[in-house]
Amino acid sequence: MKINHHLDDATLFSYAAGALPHGLALVVACHLSMCDACRARLRTPEAIGGALLESLTPEAIAEDSLDQVLLKLHDPVDEVPAAAPAKSSASATEVPQPLAEIIGDSLDEVEWKRMVPGICYYDLPCGSQGTTKLLRVAPGGTVLPHSHRGNELTLLLRGSLSDEIGRFQRGDVSDLDDQVEHQPLADGREGCICIVATDAPLRFTTLLGRLVQPLTGF
Ligand SMILES: [Zn+2]
């Protein structure tokens, strides 16, 4: 599996520090279980320390900040899904192990519900902050244009999706913040299945989007 889209440094740092809401942490753990490159980055204290320094203003840095972060890396993180080691290709299933613990081993046995024409969903139980869902988008199906009030992580599990950022296939993760507006489109013949987590409501940018937003749960 060739993965072209990875997690941001800031997202990896927040995950390592146990600071991500449960849903975002689940998506990170799923990507880590599929991506050797991001697992290697997570093990590099220098990268984590660099992300920390970028994220703090000078007056906010306590003398022992980095020590505290590095200590935290060795602590078990409460209630945050752990990254599983990658399975060998012979035994790998389509469902990443942290997600399989919730839905089982098959995307075809998920009890999908209809959201809007062309899009089905399955709510994942990931706490009250934000929204975490599996989405199944029919070929040519599109999510209405939106930006974000917070963070949105999308991990492709089957098929492919294109937006203003690029094309995403199995294993690719889209790691977006409130600076990005996009309209994802299932661009392949089989449509796509992905896991999406947000930590704040989306900001739909068309009238139609605002009208259907209550139906989407985002
Ligand atoms: Zn990666």
Residues whose N, C-alpha, C, O or C-beta is under 5 A from the ligand:
A	BS01	ZN	H5 H6 L7 C35 A37 C38
